[in-house]
């Protein structure tokens, strides 16, 4: 379910921003991080097409951050 970023609690916003910053700067992105990123993308309404390479994760993280 899409939830507006403006309507989220401050702590949740900060967690999301910290998490996507970490993912965007990671060389390798593990399975747990992919799952969390996928859930965050759904939560904020960003499309995430998970492929084998890590670039899709970085791209999605940047989109969430923006």
N, C-alpha and C positions, 0 to 999 in steps of 0.2 A: 504494500500500500504506500502510495506516494504521500509524503508529509513535507510540508513547506519547511525549509531550513530556518526561516524566520520564527516559526512556531515551536521549534525545539528548545529544550532547556539548555542553558549556557554550558553545563558540564558535558552534555551529549555533543553539542557543536564542537567544543574543544577536543573531545575524544576523536571525532570524525576528522577534524583538520589535522591533528597530530598523526593519526593513523595514515591518512592518504599522503601526507608529506613523507612519512617513512616509506611507504610503498613506492612512491614516485622516485625516491632516491635509492631504492634497493637494487642490487645487482641480480639477485635471485629472489623469487617470490614463492614461498612454500604454499602447500595446499590449504593450511588453516588461514593464512592471510588472503588467499584467493576467495575462500568461502566468506570471510568477513567483508572483503571488498564487494563481493557480489551482493550481500545483504545490505550494505550501505548504499550501493547504487540503486537497489530497488527502493530503499527507504526515501532517498532524495530525488528519485526520478531520472537517473542517468542510465543510459543503455550500456550494458556491459556484455560484450561478446568474448567469452573466454576461449582462447586458443592455446596451443601448446607453448608458444613463446611468451615471454614476460612483457613484451611491448604492449599487449592489450591491457594488461593490468596497470601499467604505468600510464597509458592513455586514459583509462577510466579514472584513475586516481587524480590526474590533472583535471579532468572534467568535473569531478566532484569538488575539487578544491576551488575551481573557478566559480 
